[in-house]
């Protein structure tokens, strides 16, 4: 796991006297300043942490250690800000909603260093106040200083908290949904804990372009459940193969989904493949390269409805294989396909450990709209699929409404389709993972499999002879 402590090792709380800072020209620690910039851009401007962080790091002059610290601080603060907000509310003398956004993010960042990282109390407070002076001015910095010192004198009683939503920093509706689905409080706590546990990036070695041996020469750890995956031990952008776009960053779960889908080809002759919702391109790149190496006569098309995301796909798949049309418009085109993967827009509840802000951006109303969109995309897939063709329905969510309930609804409406088991297509490397479920679908869980909680159902159109 990539993990880095701050410039100082964590000391016991209360072991040192906290002196008030002497105000002078602001000189913020650069790693903390970068972390604040990411946090506030995500919370105030709608940026995506996994996209914006690499950009900020590439623009910085931070060394590897400080990059790791900035990553841990920013991602951790974004994940745990629900818990940190509870601590802030208990100490402020005004409604939380009236606080300046920068002050809120600075307080969250300071609290995260104090209670969740190996940073001494004085360093956590003083360094956060120094960032506050730089980005918010002396007045707001003094307020941040006062609140953080109050929290140090009177620490939050986290031990007495019984509300899992606050303890594990998840919106209540998400905790409730998982509780209803798992029906096991121990599993629920296990899953919520997994969402808050930092994980090292997984590097995918695209077949024919890079190898695990090449990556390992620069640093990393093999993950035995995957043939093309290495766990990074340094920042991904520093690997030559990633810099040259011969490898990518992709969770093992997504890699396995691509490999399972590819394996449905078996010994078939020529097949026409479609990735209907390809952006930002991870699964499309894996599929394209698997086909290019193993089935070069097959045709592969990556469709991404959003143009700027289609451009991202064209960075990892030749542009001649990339198109951009809304999913519901594809049936109007003349092409028909033997294999279609619909990696549908979803709540993203399966990737909460890697996308720290995702839990705060989705609501139950969003979920309802997403389920309707998934239904529409599946219906478009039906119109595009040849007889005996296989449609793979995939979500990065374990929520029942986006997974098994969606599949049941599909099969009820489309009697000419059948659910087939993914068992024959599981790679040998993943045999120990206990996949698929009894019904033949794939459901990975972050706390059990060490992957994003990916779901996959293989739906085959029956031929006239069946």
Secondary structure, 3 states (H helix, E strand, C coil): CCCCCCCCCCCCCCCCCCCCCCCCCCCCCHHHHHHHHHHHHHHHHCCCHHHHHHHHHHHCCCCHHHHHHHHHHHHHHHHHHHHHHHHHHCCCCCCHHHCCHHHHHHHHHHHHHHHHCCCCHHHHHHHHHHHHHHHHCHHHHHHHHHHHHHHHHCCCCHHHCCCHHHHCCCCHHHHHHHHHHHCCHHHHHHHHHHHCCCCCCEEEECCCCCCHHHHHHHCCEECCCCCCEEECCCCHHHCHHHHCCCEEECCHHHHHHHHHHHHCCCCCCCCEEEECCCCCCHHHHHHHHHHHHHCCCCEEEEECCCHHHHHHHCCCCCHHHEECCCHHHHHHCCCCEEEEEEECCCCCHHHCCCCCCHHHHCCHHHHHHHHHHHHHHHHHHHHHEEEEEEEEEEECCCCHHHCHHHHHHHHHHCCCEEEECCHHHCCHHHHHHCCCCCCCCEECCHHHHCCCCCEEEEEEECCCCC
